[in-house]
Amino acid sequence: MAKKNRLNAKTSSKKKTTSTSGKKIKFSALLSDRRVKRVGGMFLFFSCIYLLIAFTAFMFTWKEDQSLLSENWWVVLREGNYEAENWLGPLGAMMGHLFIYEWFGVVSFLFILLLFLYGFRVLFGKNLLPAWRTTIAAVFAMLVFSPVLAFLFDSPDYQILGGRYGFEMNHTLAGKVGTVGTGFLLLFIAAGYVAVVFNPSFSFLGKWFAMASAKSGALFSSVGTQIQKSTHDSEEESDEAKHFEDTIGDMDNFTETSAADLAMADLDTEEEEDTPSPESKSAEEKHGLELEVSDSSEPENSEGFERVEPSSAPPKESKEEFTVEAPKVEKALSDKEVNQKVKDFGEYDPTLDLSNFQMPRIDLLEDHGGGGISVSKEELDANKDKIVTTLSHYKIGIEKIKATIGPTVTLYEIVPEPGVRISKIRNLEDDIALSLAALGIRIIAPIPGKGTIGIEVPNSNPDTVSMRSIIASEKFQNTKFELPVALGKTISNETFVADLAKMPHLLMAGATGQGKSVGLNAILVSLLYKKHPSQIKFVLVDPKKVELTLFNKIERHYLAKLPDEEESIITDTAKVVKTLNSLCIEMDDRYELLKNAGVRNLKEYNAKFVQRRLNPEEGHKYLPYIVLVIDEFADLIMTAGKEVETPIARLAQLARA
């Protein structure tokens, strides 16, 4: 009986788990249904329009509906005999009262913006603005600017501007830090919000301060000259008296002028206000005459220049001057415009779209230790003696031998005696491996760039080359490559880094267990540790369905897919053809942008765009690198055939730029 009860309990628990899992599957399938998404998107759109009308009407009718809004919501909606001035009736008045009067004031209109963005995302599957970032910015805007408006309009008649939240927050802060302190605190918070969200350029403040300092400097200098002139010797006092009489005599002329003329004269000639002596006046008159002469002499100079041209100047020299001047003037204008744009806005930063994105930390990779010398001195001496003995059996003398220890292989460099043929040593590969009792050796005859012959011998205790040690190496961290790929360590225990951008295409082949998957993962991890999501995108094709699935977690930032596809990693062979054809279209569009920009590759194009030399209104934009990874390429060719072969051939031949 006990066994039967246990069996019944197990079967009942299984039924419960299967029923709950079935409910979860049905619920998820219901949410993924397109009809449900369309209904939800339309509901958000209609809610957005309804709130917009209700809020707008409430701004004009909130005083007339105050008596209605003091009642209980449920009573008003249940009885239905209340009249409201709001365009949407009592419900519209109550919605406006809740959001605007009771909550955040006029800043509550941001709720409408959020509903519109969410509805567009659900209905059309696209984001007009970054959803999460826009939501955070809108919420903080309501929390920040509601108290600011309440502080600026601190009156019950204007409570709809700041809302009850802003009104209460304003009075709470005033009780803590005072009215003036509240104003400074709210100003600082609002300015900090604008600086964080919009990242404006404050270059105009620098220009304003520079202009103000220049004007103040001119004012102080004029005051100084006036003080110096007032301390002249007694001999000049008579001249000043005469000048004073002259100025009194000229007052009639000044009174005849209009106030507007006097104001314009004061603005145009600041120095004439501080002219107590006739010498300075005469100097200014001379200066004014000089300006008039220079203005009037311009046509004379131009006429003189026209007379010089047909005289003794040869036609070749005038043509040369024209051809040299034209590009110089054009180049100066373009540089000035570019420098002005960079000065005003700064260089374009593609990472600002995901400014809060954090690059992966190095501690996410496992530390396998190692990195030291794993070959003993006895093993090195024994291998050296066996190599020398084996070569001496075939009458091959050695002048010098050197050992370079690597993590898994030790390289023995030998310098043979004069007269020894290299082919003779190369033919002894199997004999040397037999004498060393090694799994296999490799003879490099000769080593490129050196006058030696290399014999690579596997270490008896090979060291583990961890991905963490490669990523943390100085060579990888300080590399200037566009797409750096860390593949391992060389025979001299140095990190080997290559640039994927300089490779037209990369084919990884080998038998099972030779490290193809390890190499592929090393390439992807290297790019993830070096590039921001705005700088690189991956298109992953995995027909085997198990090799690249662990990269599903980077779908939101790094993986690119077709708009109508749900899975970010392509596993269906039929969908691979569409993806490859879309990549060919994208490649052709990018070549058109490169042609219009006058550059040869993507690196030059992005550098030109960052320096704001390209106009986004003409279709230019920052282009991230697209890395296409296809696993099990042979199986894909066997199943899809020429449908896959043609676009891959085009991408391999043309996609390098």
Secondary structure in CASP SS format (residue, H / E / C, confidence):
PFRMAT SS
TARGET T0000
AUTHOR 0000-0000-0000
METHOD secondary structure of the structure
MODEL  1
M C 1.00
A H 1.00
K H 1.00
K H 1.00
N H 1.00
R H 1.00
L H 1.00
N H 1.00
A H 1.00
K H 1.00
T H 1.00
S H 1.00
S H 1.00
K H 1.00
K H 1.00
K H 1.00
T H 1.00
T H 1.00
S H 1.00
T H 1.00
S H 1.00
G H 1.00
K H 1.00
K H 1.00
I H 1.00
K H 1.00
F H 1.00
S H 1.00
A H 1.00
L H 1.00
L H 1.00
S H 1.00
D C 1.00
R H 1.00
R H 1.00
V H 1.00
K H 1.00
R H 1.00
V H 1.00
G H 1.00
G H 1.00
M H 1.00
F H 1.00
L H 1.00
F H 1.00
F H 1.00
S H 1.00
C H 1.00
I H 1.00
Y H 1.00
L H 1.00
L H 1.00
I H 1.00
A H 1.00
F H 1.00
T H 1.00
A H 1.00
F H 1.00
M H 1.00
F H 1.00
T H 1.00
W C 1.00
K C 1.00
E C 1.00
D C 1.00
Q H 1.00
S H 1.00
L H 1.00
L H 1.00
S C 1.00
E C 1.00
N C 1.00
W H 1.00
W H 1.00
V H 1.00
V H 1.00
L H 1.00
R H 1.00
E H 1.00
G C 1.00
N C 1.00
Y C 1.00
E C 1.00
A C 1.00
E C 1.00
N C 1.00
W C 1.00
L C 1.00
G H 1.00
P H 1.00
L H 1.00
G H 1.00
A H 1.00
M H 1.00
M H 1.00
G H 1.00
H H 1.00
L H 1.00
F H 1.00
I H 1.00
Y H 1.00
E H 1.00
W H 1.00
F H 1.00
G H 1.00
V H 1.00
V H 1.00
S H 1.00
F H 1.00
L H 1.00
F H 1.00
I H 1.00
L H 1.00
L H 1.00
L H 1.00
F H 1.00
L H 1.00
Y H 1.00
G H 1.00
F H 1.00
R H 1.00
V H 1.00
L H 1.00
F H 1.00
G C 1.00
K C 1.00
N C 1.00
L C 1.00
L C 1.00
P C 1.00
A H 1.00
W H 1.00
R H 1.00
T H 1.00
T H 1.00
I H 1.00
A H 1.00
A H 1.00
V H 1.00
F H 1.00
A H 1.00
M H 1.00
L H 1.00
V H 1.00
F H 1.00
S H 1.00
P H 1.00
V H 1.00
L H 1.00
A H 1.00
F H 1.00
L H 1.00
F C 1.00
D C 1.00
S C 1.00
P H 1.00
D H 1.00
Y H 1.00
Q H 1.00
I H 1.00
L H 1.00
G H 1.00
G H 1.00
R H 1.00
Y H 1.00
G H 1.00
F H 1.00
E H 1.00
M H 1.00
N H 1.00
H H 1.00
T H 1.00
L H 1.00
A H 1.00
G H 1.00
K H 1.00
V H 1.00
G H 1.00
T H 1.00
V H 1.00
G H 1.00
T H 1.00
G H 1.00
F H 1.00
L H 1.00
L H 1.00
L H 1.00
F H 1.00
I H 1.00
A H 1.00
A H 1.00
G H 1.00
Y H 1.00
V H 1.00
A H 1.00
V H 1.00
V H 1.00
F H 1.00
N C 1.00
P C 1.00
S C 1.00
F C 1.00
S H 1.00
F H 1.00
L H 1.00
G H 1.00
K H 1.00
W H 1.00
F H 1.00
A H 1.00
M H 1.00
A H 1.00
S H 1.00
A H 1.00
K H 1.00
S H 1.00
G H 1.00
A H 1.00
L H 1.00
F H 1.00
S H 1.00
S H 1.00
V H 1.00
G H 1.00
T H 1.00
Q H 1.00
I H 1.00
Q H 1.00
K H 1.00
S H 1.00
T C 1.00
H C 1.00
D C 1.00
S H 1.00
E H 1.00
E H 1.00
E H 1.00
S H 1.00
D H 1.00
E H 1.00
A H 1.00
K H 1.00
H H 1.00
F H 1.00
E H 1.00
D H 1.00
T H 1.00
I H 1.00
G H 1.00
D C 1.00
M H 1.00
D H 1.00
N H 1.00
F H 1.00
T H 1.00
E H 1.00
T C 1.00
S C 1.00
A H 1.00
A H 1.00
D H 1.00
L H 1.00
A H 1.00
M H 1.00
A H 1.00
D H 1.00
L H 1.00
D H 1.00
T C 1.00
E C 1.00
E H 1.00
E H 1.00
E H 1.00
D H 1.00
T C 1.00
P C 1.00
S C 1.00
P H 1.00
E H 1.00
S H 1.00
K H 1.00
S H 1.00
A H 1.00
E H 1.00
E H 1.00
K H 1.00
H H 1.00
G H 1.00
L H 1.00
E H 1.00
L H 1.00
E H 1.00
V H 1.00
S H 1.00
D H 1.00
S H 1.00
S H 1.00
E H 1.00
P H 1.00
E H 1.00
N H 1.00
S H 1.00
E H 1.00
G H 1.00
F H 1.00
E H 1.00
R H 1.00
V H 1.00
E C 1.00
P C 1.00
S C 1.00
S C 1.00
A C 1.00
P C 1.00
P H 1.00
K H 1.00
E H 1.00
S H 1.00
K H 1.00
E H 1.00
E H 1.00
F H 1.00
T H 1.00
V H 1.00
E H 1.00
A H 1.00
P H 1.00
K H 1.00
V H 1.00
E H 1.00
K H 1.00
A H 1.00
L H 1.00
S H 1.00
D H 1.00
K H 1.00
E H 1.00
V H 1.00
N H 1.00
Q H 1.00
K H 1.00
V H 1.00
K H 1.00
D H 1.00
F H 1.00
G C 1.00
E C 1.00
Y C 1.00
D C 1.00
P H 1.00
T H 1.00
L H 1.00
D H 1.00
L H 1.00
S C 1.00
N C 1.00
F C 1.00
Q C 1.00
M C 1.00
P C 1.00
R C 1.00
I H 1.00
D H 1.00
L H 1.00
L C 1.00
E C 1.00
D C 1.00
H C 1.00
G C 1.00
G C 1.00
G C 1.00
G C 1.00
I C 1.00
S C 1.00
V C 1.00
S C 1.00
K H 1.00
E H 1.00
E H 1.00
L H 1.00
D H 1.00
A H 1.00
N H 1.00
K H 1.00
D H 1.00
K H 1.00
I H 1.00
V H 1.00
T H 1.00
T H 1.00
L H 1.00
S H 1.00
H H 1.00
Y C 1.00
K C 1.00
I C 1.00
G C 1.00
I E 1.00
E E 1.00
K E 1.00
I E 1.00
K E 1.00
A E 1.00
T E 1.00
I E 1.00
G C 1.00
P C 1.00
T C 1.00
V E 1.00
T E 1.00
L E 1.00
Y E 1.00
E E 1.00
I E 1.00
V E 1.00
P E 1.00
E C 1.00
P C 1.00
G C 1.00
V C 1.00
R C 1.00
I H 1.00
S H 1.00
K H 1.00
I H 1.00
R H 1.00
N C 1.00
L C 1.00
E H 1.00
D H 1.00
D H 1.00
I H 1.00
A H 1.00
L H 1.00
S H 1.00
L H 1.00
A C 1.00
A C 1.00
L C 1.00
G C 1.00
I C 1.00
R E 1.00
I E 1.00
I E 1.00
A C 1.00
P C 1.00
I C 1.00
P C 1.00
G C 1.00
K C 1.00
G C 1.00
T C 1.00
I E 1.00
G E 1.00
I E 1.00
E E 1.00
V E 1.00
P E 1.00
N C 1.00
S C 1.00
N C 1.00
P C 1.00
D C 1.00
T C 1.00
V C 1.00
S C 1.00
M H 1.00
R H 1.00
S H 1.00
I H 1.00
I H 1.00
A C 1.00
S C 1.00
E H 1.00
K H 1.00
F H 1.00
Q H 1.00
N C 1.00
T C 1.00
K C 1.00
F C 1.00
E C 1.00
L C 1.00
P E 1.00
V E 1.00
A E 1.00
L E 1.00
G E 1.00
K E 1.00
T C 1.00
I C 1.00
S C 1.00
N C 1.00
E C 1.00
T E 1.00
F E 1.00
V E 1.00
A E 1.00
D E 1.00
L H 1.00
A H 1.00
K H 1.00
M C 1.00
P C 1.00
H C 1.00
L C 1.00
L C 1.00
M C 1.00
A C 1.00
G C 1.00
A C 1.00
T C 1.00
G C 1.00
Q C 1.00
G C 1.00
K H 1.00
S H 1.00
V H 1.00
G H 1.00
L H 1.00
N H 1.00
A H 1.00
I H 1.00
L H 1.00
V H 1.00
S H 1.00
L H 1.00
L H 1.00
Y H 1.00
K H 1.00
K C 1.00
H C 1.00
P C 1.00
S C 1.00
Q C 1.00
I E 1.00
K E 1.00
F E 1.00
V E 1.00
L E 1.00
V E 1.00
D C 1.00
P C 1.00
K C 1.00
K C 1.00
V C 1.00
E C 1.00
L C 1.00
T H 1.00
L H 1.00
F H 1.00
N H 1.00
K H 1.00
I H 1.00
E C 1.00
R C 1.00
H C 1.00
Y C 1.00
L E 1.00
A C 1.00
K C 1.00
L C 1.00
P C 1.00
D C 1.00
E C 1.00
E C 1.00
E C 1.00
S C 1.00
I C 1.00
I E 1.00
T C 1.00
D C 1.00
T H 1.00
A H 1.00
K H 1.00
V H 1.00
V H 1.00
K H 1.00
T H 1.00
L H 1.00
N H 1.00
S H 1.00
L H 1.00
C H 1.00
I H 1.00
E H 1.00
M H 1.00
D H 1.00
D H 1.00
R H 1.00
Y H 1.00
E H 1.00
L H 1.00
L H 1.00
K H 1.00
N H 1.00
A H 1.00
G C 1.00
V C 1.00
R C 1.00
N C 1.00
L H 1.00
K H 1.00
E H 1.00
Y H 1.00
N H 1.00
A H 1.00
K H 1.00
F H 1.00
V H 1.00
Q C 1.00
R C 1.00
R C 1.00
L C 1.00
N C 1.00
P H 1.00
E H 1.00
E H 1.00
G C 1.00
H C 1.00
K C 1.00
Y C 1.00
L C 1.00
P C 1.00
Y E 1.00
I E 1.00
V E 1.00
L E 1.00
V E 1.00
I E 1.00
D C 1.00
E C 1.00
F H 1.00
A H 1.00
D H 1.00
L H 1.00
I H 1.00
M H 1.00
T H 1.00
A H 1.00
G C 1.00
K H 1.00
E H 1.00
V H 1.00
E H 1.00
T H 1.00
P H 1.00
I H 1.00
A H 1.00
R H 1.00
L H 1.00
A H 1.00
Q H 1.00
L H 1.00
A C 1.00
R C 1.00
A C 1.00
END
